């Protein structure tokens, strides 16, 4: 078992990384260890955890910007925001249930994995909210990039580079990000009984209307009963969320029901029931089954999601549901991962990304969990890695 290093400040972390570089040792980067099953299994001499580098550094609700150390629990961030009627706009996914892990998700881990929920469709991904960072590179050097506003172009490039890098380029020690006002109320419109193709068309129609739909998902009949304790109406459920001031939500939701009721039966839930449903969609509730059955996160054009699924079902047993207007397909394989088949089908329908989120350790050793990079991008990626981590200190989960 690898040693666990938990520095309590950036300077201590930098010293640990410098010592590893000088001693030819490899470190696996971790926050709260809630995403430990991502990517390939890694062999490291020690695990370097940011959980000890914790605390909110600065927060001015009027500016809607917060700075926090990377090891700060997401729950602590959300509690502070809730007190001021604000929220993380991208609604980060909590991977613990689907990954079968414990611990506390950290804000650094959220940005290091670009963990984004259902509101990504309207508010952008985690990296889109990230304004500035501090991190330690593979030489043990502390680097600051970006700031509290989006104007430092040079810094912004590094900010975007570290977001989603899964700890392979450096250890995040501090993040600055923008937040948004929390909606006063929400309502979810449920259209029942549509097949995948019809649901895709309805979601596209809804998103094209000037009604500010903040999330759109489709839950086929195979998974519908695993949401809200089985209390969704009979038949596949196509769900659309509207949020904001009560009067505005009421008018927009009524208009959606009027327009979409022509396609199929329509109903609605609101406030806590609606919020609970979207937490379950975000956190992939149907596949939190305490197994290692392979689960893929497939990102394609919204119009291509159902086509990819239909083609795959001709050759493999799969169970799916759709988020992001059909562009994010959560897919559980009933047997083998079928990586080559899946990626071939995705390429046929215009391209995209397939990430193996959960599988046995043996499977993750022999299958590329992340989408293979085109050769020119792979060369550029390697040059970036050599620049930030020339001694190969940081263990790589993504190659």
C-alpha positions as YAML, in Angstrom:
chain: A
units: angstrom
residues:
- id: 1
  name: UNK
  ca: [0.00, 0.00, 0.00]
- id: 2
  name: UNK
  ca: [1.38, 3.43, -0.97]
- id: 3
  name: UNK
  ca: [2.24, 5.97, 1.71]
- id: 4
  name: UNK
  ca: [-0.26, 8.82, 2.11]
- id: 5
  name: UNK
  ca: [1.10, 12.37, 2.29]
- id: 6
  name: UNK
  ca: [-1.24, 15.10, 3.58]
- id: 7
  name: UNK
  ca: [0.46, 18.51, 3.56]
- id: 8
  name: UNK
  ca: [-1.27, 21.33, 5.43]
- id: 9
  name: UNK
  ca: [-0.05, 24.20, 3.26]
- id: 10
  name: UNK
  ca: [1.22, 24.90, -0.24]
- id: 11
  name: UNK
  ca: [4.82, 25.26, 0.91]
- id: 12
  name: UNK
  ca: [4.81, 21.83, 2.52]
- id: 13
  name: UNK
  ca: [3.26, 20.29, -0.60]
- id: 14
  name: UNK
  ca: [5.92, 21.92, -2.77]
- id: 15
  name: UNK
  ca: [8.64, 20.45, -0.58]
- id: 16
  name: UNK
  ca: [7.15, 16.98, -0.86]
- id: 17
  name: UNK
  ca: [7.00, 17.25, -4.64]
- id: 18
  name: UNK
  ca: [10.58, 18.53, -4.87]
- id: 19
  name: UNK
  ca: [11.73, 15.61, -2.71]
- id: 20
  name: UNK
  ca: [9.89, 13.17, -4.96]
- id: 21
  name: UNK
  ca: [11.45, 14.72, -8.07]
- id: 22
  name: UNK
  ca: [14.94, 14.51, -6.58]
- id: 23
  name: UNK
  ca: [14.40, 10.93, -5.43]
- id: 24
  name: UNK
  ca: [12.85, 9.68, -8.67]
- id: 25
  name: UNK
  ca: [9.56, 8.81, -6.95]
- id: 26
  name: UNK
  ca: [6.05, 9.02, -8.37]
- id: 27
  name: UNK
  ca: [3.08, 10.60, -6.66]
- id: 28
  name: UNK
  ca: [-0.61, 10.00, -7.24]
- id: 29
  name: UNK
  ca: [-2.64, 13.18, -6.67]
- id: 30
  name: UNK
  ca: [-5.87, 12.96, -4.67]
- id: 31
  name: UNK
  ca: [-8.29, 15.27, -2.90]
- id: 32
  name: UNK
  ca: [-10.99, 13.55, -0.88]
- id: 33
  name: UNK
  ca: [-10.31, 10.23, -2.67]
- id: 34
  name: UNK
  ca: [-13.91, 10.02, -3.89]
- id: 35
  name: UNK
  ca: [-12.87, 9.47, -7.53]
- id: 36
  name: UNK
  ca: [-10.14, 6.91, -6.89]
- id: 37
  name: UNK
  ca: [-11.45, 4.48, -9.53]
- id: 38
  name: UNK
  ca: [-11.02, 6.90, -12.45]
- id: 39
  name: UNK
  ca: [-8.75, 5.98, -15.33]
- id: 40
  name: UNK
  ca: [-6.08, 3.34, -15.37]
- id: 41
  name: UNK
  ca: [-4.84, 1.89, -12.07]
- id: 42
  name: UNK
  ca: [-1.67, 3.76, -11.15]
- id: 43
  name: UNK
  ca: [1.53, 2.60, -9.54]
- id: 44
  name: UNK
  ca: [2.88, 5.31, -7.25]
- id: 45
  name: UNK
  ca: [5.30, 5.47, -4.36]
- id: 46
  name: UNK
  ca: [2.91, 7.68, -2.42]
- id: 47
  name: UNK
  ca: [-0.48, 9.38, -2.61]
- id: 48
  name: UNK
  ca: [-0.33, 13.15, -2.21]
- id: 49
  name: UNK
  ca: [-3.66, 14.44, -0.89]
- id: 50
  name: UNK
  ca: [-4.74, 18.07, -0.90]
- id: 51
  name: UNK
  ca: [-7.36, 17.51, 1.84]
- id: 52
  name: UNK
  ca: [-5.13, 19.18, 4.46]
- id: 53
  name: UNK
  ca: [-4.87, 22.41, 2.43]
- id: 54
  name: UNK
  ca: [-8.35, 23.58, 3.32]
- id: 55
  name: UNK
  ca: [-10.43, 26.66, 4.03]
- id: 56
  name: UNK
  ca: [-12.26, 29.50, 2.29]
- id: 57
  name: UNK
  ca: [-9.77, 32.30, 1.63]
- id: 58
  name: UNK
  ca: [-12.06, 35.06, 0.33]
- id: 59
  name: UNK
  ca: [-15.73, 35.37, -0.47]
- id: 60
  name: UNK
  ca: [-17.66, 38.52, -1.33]
- id: 61
  name: UNK
  ca: [-21.27, 37.63, -2.16]
- id: 62
  name: UNK
  ca: [-21.70, 41.00, -3.89]
- id: 63
  name: UNK
  ca: [-18.93, 40.14, -6.34]
- id: 64
  name: UNK
  ca: [-20.19, 36.54, -6.69]
- id: 65
  name: UNK
  ca: [-16.59, 35.27, -6.56]
- id: 66
  name: UNK
  ca: [-15.03, 32.88, -4.05]
- id: 67
  name: UNK
  ca: [-11.43, 31.81, -3.44]
- id: 68
  name: UNK
  ca: [-10.84, 28.57, -1.54]
- id: 69
  name: UNK
  ca: [-7.96, 26.23, -0.89]
- id: 70
  name: UNK
  ca: [-8.15, 23.09, -2.98]
- id: 71
  name: UNK
  ca: [-8.79, 20.66, -0.13]
- id: 72
  name: UNK
  ca: [-11.90, 22.50, 1.10]
- id: 73
  name: UNK
  ca: [-14.88, 20.11, 1.18]
- id: 74
  name: UNK
  ca: [-17.54, 20.90, -1.42]
- id: 75
  name: UNK
  ca: [-20.12, 20.69, 1.38]
- id: 76
  name: UNK
  ca: [-18.39, 23.57, 3.18]
- id: 77
  name: UNK
  ca: [-18.39, 25.64, -0.02]
- id: 78
  name: UNK
  ca: [-22.07, 24.96, -0.65]
- id: 79
  name: UNK
  ca: [-23.03, 25.78, 2.94]
- id: 80
  name: UNK
  ca: [-21.35, 29.18, 2.72]
- id: 81
  name: UNK
  ca: [-23.04, 29.87, -0.62]
- id: 82
  name: UNK
  ca: [-26.46, 28.75, 0.64]
- id: 83
  name: UNK
  ca: [-26.29, 31.26, 3.50]
- id: 84
  name: UNK
  ca: [-26.03, 33.99, 0.87]
- id: 85
  name: UNK
  ca: [-28.57, 32.63, -1.60]
- id: 86
  name: UNK
  ca: [-25.90, 31.56, -4.09]
- id: 87
  name: UNK
  ca: [-24.67, 28.32, -5.67]
- id: 88
  name: UNK
  ca: [-22.06, 26.62, -7.83]
- id: 89
  name: UNK
  ca: [-23.60, 27.20, -11.24]
- id: 90
  name: UNK
  ca: [-22.35, 23.95, -12.78]
- id: 91
  name: UNK
  ca: [-23.87, 21.73, -10.04]
- id: 92
  name: UNK
  ca: [-20.91, 19.31, -9.68]
- id: 93
  name: UNK
  ca: [-21.60, 15.59, -9.80]
- id: 94
  name: UNK
  ca: [-20.94, 13.60, -6.62]
- id: 95
  name: UNK
  ca: [-19.20, 10.41, -7.77]
- id: 96
  name: UNK
  ca: [-19.25, 8.52, -4.46]
- id: 97
  name: UNK
  ca: [-22.34, 6.41, -5.05]
- id: 98
  name: UNK
  ca: [-21.51, 5.30, -8.58]
- id: 99
  name: UNK
  ca: [-17.81, 4.74, -7.81]
- id: 100
  name: UNK
  ca: [-18.45, 3.02, -4.48]
- id: 101
  name: UNK
  ca: [-16.09, 5.38, -2.65]
- id: 102
  name: UNK
  ca: [-16.23, 7.28, 0.62]
- id: 103
  name: UNK
  ca: [-14.69, 10.49, 1.91]
- id: 104
  name: UNK
  ca: [-15.56, 14.11, 1.16]
- id: 105
  name: UNK
  ca: [-15.40, 15.60, -2.33]
- id: 106
  name: UNK
  ca: [-13.10, 18.64, -2.43]
- id: 107
  name: UNK
  ca: [-13.40, 21.79, -4.51]
- id: 108
  name: UNK
  ca: [-9.95, 21.13, -5.99]
- id: 109
  name: UNK
  ca: [-11.06, 17.66, -7.04]
- id: 110
  name: UNK
  ca: [-14.14, 19.14, -8.70]
- id: 111
  name: UNK
  ca: [-12.05, 21.39, -10.92]
- id: 112
  name: UNK
  ca: [-9.26, 18.85, -11.45]
- id: 113
  name: UNK
  ca: [-11.82, 16.48, -12.98]
- id: 114
  name: UNK
  ca: [-14.07, 19.18, -14.50]
- id: 115
  name: UNK
  ca: [-16.98, 17.53, -12.67]
- id: 116
  name: UNK
  ca: [-20.16, 19.09, -14.07]
- id: 117
  name: UNK
  ca: [-23.82, 18.24, -13.55]
- id: 118
  name: UNK
  ca: [-27.07, 18.70, -15.45]
- id: 119
  name: UNK
  ca: [-26.93, 22.50, -15.42]
- id: 120
  name: UNK
  ca: [-23.88, 22.37, -17.69]
- id: 121
  name: UNK
  ca: [-26.33, 22.64, -20.57]
- id: 122
  name: UNK
  ca: [-27.24, 26.20, -19.60]
- id: 123
  name: UNK
  ca: [-24.45, 27.38, -17.26]
- id: 124
  name: UNK
  ca: [-21.35, 25.75, -18.71]
- id: 125
  name: UNK
  ca: [-18.88, 23.25, -17.27]
- id: 126
  name: UNK
  ca: [-16.86, 23.58, -14.08]
- id: 127
  name: UNK
  ca: [-13.88, 24.97, -16.02]
- id: 128
  name: UNK
  ca: [-16.07, 27.78, -17.36]
- id: 129
  name: UNK
  ca: [-16.54, 29.09, -13.80]
- id: 130
  name: UNK
  ca: [-12.85, 28.85, -12.89]
- id: 131
  name: UNK
  ca: [-11.12, 32.25, -12.84]
- id: 132
  name: UNK
  ca: [-7.78, 31.63, -11.19]
- id: 133
  name: UNK
  ca: [-5.64, 28.91, -9.62]
- id: 134
  name: UNK
  ca: [-2.52, 28.25, -7.60]
- id: 135
  name: UNK
  ca: [-0.78, 24.94, -8.21]
- id: 136
  name: UNK
  ca: [2.55, 23.20, -7.68]
- id: 137
  name: UNK
  ca: [4.22, 21.75, -10.77]
- id: 138
  name: UNK
  ca: [6.47, 18.71, -11.02]
- id: 139
  name: UNK
  ca: [9.55, 20.76, -10.09]
- id: 140
  name: UNK
  ca: [7.98, 21.73, -6.79]
- id: 141
  name: UNK
  ca: [7.38, 25.30, -7.96]
- id: 142
  name: UNK
  ca: [4.26, 27.17, -6.83]
- id: 143
  name: UNK
  ca: [2.57, 28.91, -9.76]
- id: 144
  name: UNK
  ca: [-0.31, 31.37, -9.84]
- id: 145
  name: UNK
  ca: [-2.47, 31.80, -12.94]
- id: 146
  name: UNK
  ca: [-5.55, 33.88, -13.66]
- id: 147
  name: UNK
  ca: [-7.25, 36.08, -11.11]
- id: 148
  name: UNK
  ca: [-10.65, 37.14, -9.76]
- id: 149
  name: UNK
  ca: [-11.91, 38.36, -13.14]
- id: 150
  name: UNK
  ca: [-11.64, 36.92, -16.65]
- id: 151
  name: UNK
  ca: [-9.11, 39.33, -18.16]
- id: 152
  name: UNK
  ca: [-5.67, 37.72, -17.77]
- id: 153
  name: UNK
  ca: [-5.41, 35.85, -21.06]
- id: 154
  name: UNK
  ca: [-2.07, 34.19, -20.32]
- id: 155
  name: UNK
  ca: [-3.21, 33.02, -16.92]
- id: 156
  name: UNK
  ca: [-6.57, 31.95, -18.24]
- id: 157
  name: UNK
  ca: [-4.89, 29.50, -20.60]
- id: 158
  name: UNK
  ca: [-3.15, 27.75, -17.70]
- id: 159
  name: UNK
  ca: [-6.39, 27.80, -15.72]
- id: 160
  name: UNK
  ca: [-8.19, 25.95, -18.49]
- id: 161
  name: UNK
  ca: [-5.26, 23.59, -18.94]
- id: 162
  name: UNK
  ca: [-5.28, 22.42, -15.31]
- id: 163
  name: UNK
  ca: [-9.07, 22.05, -15.20]
- id: 164
  name: UNK
  ca: [-9.87, 18.47, -16.12]
- id: 165
  name: UNK
  ca: [-6.23, 17.33, -16.02]
- id: 166
  name: UNK
  ca: [-6.91, 14.79, -13.23]
- id: 167
  name: UNK
  ca: [-3.81, 15.72, -11.28]
- id: 168
  name: UNK
  ca: [-1.42, 14.77, -14.06]
- id: 169
  name: UNK
  ca: [0.04, 18.27, -14.55]
- id: 170
  name: UNK
  ca: [0.23, 19.61, -11.02]
- id: 171
  name: UNK
  ca: [-1.31, 19.74, -7.56]
- id: 172
  name: UNK
  ca: [-4.00, 22.38, -7.30]
- id: 173
  name: UNK
  ca: [-3.66, 24.28, -4.01]
- id: 174
  name: UNK
  ca: [-6.12, 27.16, -4.46]
- id: 175
  name: UNK
  ca: [-9.00, 27.96, -6.82]
- id: 176
  name: UNK
  ca: [-10.95, 31.14, -7.53]
- id: 177
  name: UNK
  ca: [-14.33, 30.76, -9.18]
- id: 178
  name: UNK
  ca: [-17.49, 32.65, -9.86]
- id: 179
  name: UNK
  ca: [-20.85, 31.69, -8.37]
- id: 180
  name: UNK
  ca: [-24.45, 32.54, -9.27]
- id: 181
  name: UNK
  ca: [-27.64, 33.44, -7.40]
- id: 182
  name: UNK
  ca: [-29.65, 30.41, -6.29]
- id: 183
  name: UNK
  ca: [-33.06, 30.18, -8.00]
- id: 184
  name: UNK
  ca: [-35.94, 30.90, -5.64]
- id: 185
  name: UNK
  ca: [-38.04, 28.11, -7.06]
- id: 186
  name: UNK
  ca: [-37.94, 25.39, -9.70]
- id: 187
  name: UNK
  ca: [-40.36, 23.21, -11.59]
- id: 188
  name: UNK
  ca: [-39.77, 20.12, -13.74]
- id: 189
  name: UNK
  ca: [-42.09, 19.38, -16.64]
- id: 190
  name: UNK
  ca: [-42.48, 15.64, -17.34]
- id: 191
  name: UNK
  ca: [-43.51, 14.42, -20.81]
- id: 192
  name: UNK
  ca: [-44.41, 10.74, -20.60]
- id: 193
  name: UNK
  ca: [-44.19, 7.87, -23.06]
- id: 194
  name: UNK
  ca: [-41.81, 9.19, -25.72]
- id: 195
  name: UNK
  ca: [-39.24, 6.93, -27.35]
- id: 196
  name: UNK
  ca: [-35.61, 8.05, -27.49]
- id: 197
  name: UNK
  ca: [-35.87, 9.67, -30.92]
- id: 198
  name: UNK
  ca: [-39.07, 11.57, -30.14]
- id: 199
  name: UNK
  ca: [-37.66, 12.68, -26.78]
- id: 200
  name: UNK
  ca: [-34.58, 14.08, -28.52]
- id: 201
  name: UNK
  ca: [-36.78, 16.14, -30.83]
- id: 202
  name: UNK
  ca: [-38.91, 17.43, -27.95]
- id: 203
  name: UNK
  ca: [-35.84, 18.41, -25.90]
- id: 204
  name: UNK
  ca: [-34.39, 20.26, -28.89]
- id: 205
  name: UNK
  ca: [-37.69, 22.10, -29.37]
- id: 206
  name: UNK
  ca: [-37.83, 23.07, -25.70]
- id: 207
  name: UNK
  ca: [-34.25, 24.31, -25.63]
- id: 208
  name: UNK
  ca: [-34.93, 26.41, -28.74]
- id: 209
  name: UNK
  ca: [-37.79, 28.28, -27.08]
- id: 210
  name: UNK
  ca: [-37.20, 31.58, -25.22]
- id: 211
  name: UNK
  ca: [-38.27, 29.94, -21.94]
- id: 212
  name: UNK
  ca: [-34.85, 29.47, -20.29]
- id: 213
  name: UNK
  ca: [-34.94, 25.72, -19.72]
- id: 214
  name: UNK
  ca: [-31.93, 25.03, -17.47]
- id: 215
  name: UNK
  ca: [-31.75, 21.24, -17.88]
- id: 216
  name: UNK
  ca: [-33.18, 18.57, -20.17]
- id: 217
  name: UNK
  ca: [-32.96, 14.79, -19.77]
- id: 218
  name: UNK
  ca: [-34.65, 11.63, -20.99]
- id: 219
  name: UNK
  ca: [-35.20, 8.62, -18.74]
- id: 220
  name: UNK
  ca: [-36.25, 5.54, -20.74]
- id: 221
  name: UNK
  ca: [-38.69, 3.07, -19.22]
- id: 222
  name: UNK
  ca: [-35.81, 0.75, -18.23]
- id: 223
  name: UNK
  ca: [-34.56, 3.32, -15.70]
- id: 224
  name: UNK
  ca: [-37.65, 5.43, -15.00]
- id: 225
  name: UNK
  ca: [-38.62, 3.36, -11.94]
- id: 226
  name: UNK
  ca: [-35.22, 3.98, -10.32]
- id: 227
  name: UNK
  ca: [-35.90, 7.69, -9.90]
- id: 228
  name: UNK
  ca: [-37.95, 9.27, -7.11]
- id: 229
  name: UNK
  ca: [-38.67, 5.89, -5.59]
- id: 230
  name: UNK
  ca: [-40.60, 4.83, -8.70]
- id: 231
  name: UNK
  ca: [-43.09, 7.70, -8.39]
- id: 232
  name: UNK
  ca: [-42.62, 9.19, -11.85]
- id: 233
  name: UNK
  ca: [-45.65, 8.71, -14.15]
- id: 234
  name: UNK
  ca: [-45.83, 5.51, -16.20]
- id: 235
  name: UNK
  ca: [-43.76, 5.34, -19.36]
- id: 236
  name: UNK
  ca: [-40.44, 6.85, -20.32]
- id: 237
  name: UNK
  ca: [-39.97, 10.32, -18.82]
- id: 238
  name: UNK
  ca: [-38.60, 13.31, -20.70]
- id: 239
  name: UNK
  ca: [-37.89, 15.98, -18.09]
- id: 240
  name: UNK
  ca: [-37.28, 19.72, -18.46]
- id: 241
  name: UNK
  ca: [-36.35, 22.07, -15.61]
- id: 242
  name: UNK
  ca: [-37.21, 25.76, -15.33]
- id: 243
  name: UNK
  ca: [-35.85, 27.88, -12.46]
- id: 244
  name: UNK
  ca: [-35.97, 31.43, -11.17]
- id: 245
  name: UNK
  ca: [-38.47, 33.78, -9.57]
- id: 246
  name: UNK
  ca: [-41.81, 32.12, -8.70]
- id: 247
  name: UNK
  ca: [-43.95, 34.23, -11.04]
- id: 248
  name: UNK
  ca: [-41.55, 33.72, -13.95]
- id: 249
  name: UNK
  ca: [-41.27, 29.97, -13.38]
- id: 250
  name: UNK
  ca: [-45.04, 29.64, -13.26]
- id: 251
  name: UNK
  ca: [-45.53, 31.41, -16.58]
- id: 252
  name: UNK
  ca: [-42.69, 29.60, -18.38]
- id: 253
  name: UNK
  ca: [-43.71, 26.18, -17.06]
- id: 254
  name: UNK
  ca: [-47.33, 26.75, -18.10]
- id: 255
  name: UNK
  ca: [-46.19, 27.70, -21.59]
- id: 256
  name: UNK
  ca: [-44.04, 24.57, -21.84]
- id: 257
  name: UNK
  ca: [-46.92, 22.37, -20.73]
- id: 258
  name: UNK
  ca: [-49.20, 24.00, -23.28]
- id: 259
  name: UNK
  ca: [-46.77, 23.53, -26.16]
- id: 260
  name: UNK
  ca: [-45.48, 20.06, -25.30]
- id: 261
  name: UNK
  ca: [-48.83, 18.63, -24.23]
- id: 262
  name: UNK
  ca: [-49.56, 18.21, -27.92]
- id: 263
  name: UNK
  ca: [-46.92, 15.46, -28.10]
- id: 264
  name: UNK
  ca: [-47.75, 13.27, -25.09]
- id: 265
  name: UNK
  ca: [-49.17, 13.36, -21.54]
- id: 266
  name: UNK
  ca: [-47.58, 16.13, -19.46]
- id: 267
  name: UNK
  ca: [-47.28, 16.56, -15.69]
- id: 268
  name: UNK
  ca: [-45.05, 18.50, -13.32]
- id: 269
  name: UNK
  ca: [-43.22, 18.39, -9.99]
- id: 270
  name: UNK
  ca: [-41.66, 21.31, -8.17]
- id: 271
  name: UNK
  ca: [-39.21, 22.51, -5.55]
- id: 272
  name: UNK
  ca: [-37.77, 19.70, -3.37]
- id: 273
  name: UNK
  ca: [-39.18, 16.86, -5.50]
- id: 274
  name: UNK
  ca: [-37.75, 18.51, -8.61]
- id: 275
  name: UNK
  ca: [-34.39, 19.17, -6.95]
- id: 276
  name: UNK
  ca: [-34.21, 15.57, -5.74]
- id: 277
  name: UNK
  ca: [-34.88, 14.22, -9.23]
- id: 278
  name: UNK
  ca: [-32.08, 16.32, -10.73]
- id: 279
  name: UNK
  ca: [-29.64, 15.27, -8.01]
- id: 280
  name: UNK
  ca: [-30.39, 11.66, -8.91]
- id: 281
  name: UNK
  ca: [-29.89, 12.36, -12.62]
- id: 282
  name: UNK
  ca: [-26.65, 14.22, -11.91]
- id: 283
  name: UNK
  ca: [-25.27, 11.47, -9.66]
- id: 284
  name: UNK
  ca: [-26.28, 8.61, -12.02]
- id: 285
  name: UNK
  ca: [-28.64, 7.02, -9.48]
- id: 286
  name: UNK
  ca: [-29.81, 4.08, -11.65]
- id: 287
  name: UNK
  ca: [-26.31, 2.61, -11.78]
- id: 288
  name: UNK
  ca: [-25.34, 2.94, -8.12]
- id: 289
  name: UNK
  ca: [-25.77, -0.81, -7.81]
- id: 290
  name: UNK
  ca: [-22.62, -1.76, -5.83]
- id: 291
  name: UNK
  ca: [-21.23, -3.69, -8.81]
- id: 292
  name: UNK
  ca: [-18.30, -3.28, -11.18]
- id: 293
  name: UNK
  ca: [-20.46, -3.59, -14.28]
- id: 294
  name: UNK
  ca: [-18.89, -1.18, -16.78]
- id: 295
  name: UNK
  ca: [-20.41, 2.32, -16.88]
- id: 296
  name: UNK
  ca: [-19.55, 4.71, -19.70]
- id: 297
  name: UNK
  ca: [-20.00, 8.46, -19.86]
- id: 298
  name: UNK
  ca: [-20.55, 9.23, -23.55]
- id: 299
  name: UNK
  ca: [-20.55, 12.80, -24.83]
- id: 300
  name: UNK
  ca: [-21.81, 13.38, -28.39]
- id: 301
  name: UNK
  ca: [-23.91, 15.89, -30.28]
- id: 302
  name: UNK
  ca: [-27.42, 15.97, -28.73]
- id: 303
  name: UNK
  ca: [-28.97, 14.80, -31.99]
- id: 304
  name: UNK
  ca: [-26.62, 11.78, -32.16]
- id: 305
  name: UNK
  ca: [-27.08, 10.26, -28.70]
- id: 306
  name: UNK
  ca: [-30.10, 8.09, -29.46]
- id: 307
  name: UNK
  ca: [-28.58, 7.01, -32.79]
- id: 308
  name: UNK
  ca: [-25.42, 5.79, -31.04]
- id: 309
  name: UNK
  ca: [-27.55, 3.83, -28.57]
- id: 310
  name: UNK
  ca: [-29.72, 2.28, -31.29]
- id: 311
  name: UNK
  ca: [-26.66, 1.13, -33.23]
- id: 312
  name: UNK
  ca: [-24.98, -0.32, -30.14]
- id: 313
  name: UNK
  ca: [-28.07, -2.27, -29.15]
- id: 314
  name: UNK
  ca: [-27.79, -4.28, -32.34]
- id: 315
  name: UNK
  ca: [-24.57, -5.82, -31.03]
- id: 316
  name: UNK
  ca: [-24.40, -5.37, -27.23]
- id: 317
  name: UNK
  ca: [-26.59, -5.39, -24.14]
- id: 318
  name: UNK
  ca: [-26.78, -1.88, -22.67]
- id: 319
  name: UNK
  ca: [-28.95, 0.20, -20.38]
- id: 320
  name: UNK
  ca: [-28.94, 3.99, -20.80]
- id: 321
  name: UNK
  ca: [-30.38, 7.34, -19.90]
- id: 322
  name: UNK
  ca: [-29.71, 10.78, -21.35]
- id: 323
  name: UNK
  ca: [-28.77, 14.18, -19.90]
- id: 324
  name: UNK
  ca: [-27.71, 17.46, -21.57]
- id: 325
  name: UNK
  ca: [-30.56, 17.39, -24.09]
- id: 326
  name: UNK
  ca: [-29.45, 13.93, -25.21]
- id: 327
  name: UNK
  ca: [-25.78, 14.80, -25.64]
- id: 328
  name: UNK
  ca: [-24.62, 13.04, -22.46]
- id: 329
  name: UNK
  ca: [-25.41, 9.33, -22.45]
- id: 330
  name: UNK
  ca: [-24.89, 7.38, -19.23]
- id: 331
  name: UNK
  ca: [-24.47, 3.79, -20.35]
- id: 332
  name: UNK
  ca: [-24.17, 0.62, -18.30]
- id: 333
  name: UNK
  ca: [-22.99, -2.46, -20.15]
- id: 334
  name: UNK
  ca: [-24.60, -5.73, -19.18]
- id: 335
  name: UNK
  ca: [-21.41, -7.74, -19.82]
- id: 336
  name: UNK
  ca: [-18.19, -6.62, -21.55]
- id: 337
  name: UNK
  ca: [-17.18, -2.95, -21.91]
- id: 338
  name: UNK
  ca: [-17.19, -3.19, -25.75]
- id: 339
  name: UNK
  ca: [-14.80, -0.24, -25.97]
- id: 340
  name: UNK
  ca: [-13.79, -0.72, -29.60]
- id: 341
  name: UNK
  ca: [-17.38, -1.15, -30.73]
- id: 342
  name: UNK
  ca: [-18.55, 1.88, -28.76]
- id: 343
  name: UNK
  ca: [-15.85, 4.19, -30.08]
- id: 344
  name: UNK
  ca: [-16.35, 2.95, -33.63]
- id: 345
  name: UNK
  ca: [-20.07, 3.73, -33.43]
- id: 346
  name: UNK
  ca: [-19.43, 7.17, -31.91]
- id: 347
  name: UNK
  ca: [-17.04, 8.00, -34.75]
- id: 348
  name: UNK
  ca: [-19.64, 6.88, -37.29]
- id: 349
  name: UNK
  ca: [-22.21, 9.32, -35.91]
- id: 350
  name: UNK
  ca: [-20.00, 12.38, -35.94]
- id: 351
  name: UNK
  ca: [-17.52, 11.81, -33.14]
- id: 352
  name: UNK
  ca: [-17.45, 12.50, -29.43]
- id: 353
  name: UNK
  ca: [-15.91, 11.11, -26.25]
- id: 354
  name: UNK
  ca: [-16.41, 7.89, -24.31]
- id: 355
  name: UNK
  ca: [-15.00, 7.74, -20.79]
- id: 356
  name: UNK
  ca: [-15.04, 4.48, -18.83]
- id: 357
  name: UNK
  ca: [-16.22, 5.71, -15.45]
- id: 358
  name: UNK
  ca: [-16.46, 2.40, -13.63]
- id: 359
  name: UNK
  ca: [-15.04, -1.05, -14.27]
- id: 360
  name: UNK
  ca: [-12.97, -3.69, -12.56]
- id: 361
  name: UNK
  ca: [-9.29, -2.96, -12.04]
- id: 362
  name: UNK
  ca: [-8.37, -5.66, -14.56]
- id: 363
  name: UNK
  ca: [-10.63, -4.07, -17.19]
- id: 364
  name: UNK
  ca: [-9.13, -0.62, -16.56]
- id: 365
  name: UNK
  ca: [-5.66, -2.09, -17.08]
- id: 366
  name: UNK
  ca: [-6.39, -3.36, -20.60]
- id: 367
  name: UNK
  ca: [-8.86, -0.78, -21.95]
- id: 368
  name: UNK
  ca: [-8.17, 2.92, -22.57]
- id: 369
  name: UNK
  ca: [-10.58, 4.53, -20.09]
- id: 370
  name: UNK
  ca: [-10.32, 7.95, -21.73]
- id: 371
  name: UNK
  ca: [-10.85, 8.80, -25.38]
- id: 372
  name: UNK
  ca: [-7.55, 8.23, -27.25]
- id: 373
  name: UNK
  ca: [-6.10, 11.51, -28.51]
- id: 374
  name: UNK
  ca: [-5.41, 12.19, -32.19]
- id: 375
  name: UNK
  ca: [-1.67, 11.99, -32.89]
- id: 376
  name: UNK
  ca: [-1.05, 15.78, -33.20]
- id: 377
  name: UNK
  ca: [-2.92, 16.43, -29.94]
- id: 378
  name: UNK
  ca: [-1.08, 13.58, -28.20]
- id: 379
  name: UNK
  ca: [2.28, 15.09, -29.23]
- id: 380
  name: UNK
  ca: [1.25, 18.53, -27.95]
- id: 381
  name: UNK
  ca: [-0.05, 17.00, -24.71]
- id: 382
  name: UNK
  ca: [3.26, 15.25, -24.12]
- id: 383
  name: UNK
  ca: [5.16, 18.52, -24.65]
- id: 384
  name: UNK
  ca: [2.93, 20.26, -22.11]
- id: 385
  name: UNK
  ca: [3.52, 17.45, -19.60]
- id: 386
  name: UNK
  ca: [7.28, 17.64, -20.05]
- id: 387
  name: UNK
  ca: [7.13, 21.38, -19.47]
- id: 388
  name: UNK
  ca: [5.15, 21.14, -16.23]
- id: 389
  name: UNK
  ca: [6.39, 17.77, -14.98]
- id: 390
  name: UNK
  ca: [9.80, 17.07, -16.55]
- id: 391
  name: UNK
  ca: [10.75, 14.40, -14.01]
- id: 392
  name: UNK
  ca: [7.52, 12.41, -14.34]
- id: 393
  name: UNK
  ca: [6.54, 12.90, -10.71]
- id: 394
  name: UNK
  ca: [2.77, 12.80, -11.22]
- id: 395
  name: UNK
  ca: [1.30, 9.36, -11.94]
- id: 396
  name: UNK
  ca: [-0.86, 9.38, -15.06]
- id: 397
  name: UNK
  ca: [-4.34, 7.90, -15.03]
- id: 398
  name: UNK
  ca: [-5.35, 9.13, -18.46]
- id: 399
  name: UNK
  ca: [-2.96, 7.39, -20.86]
...
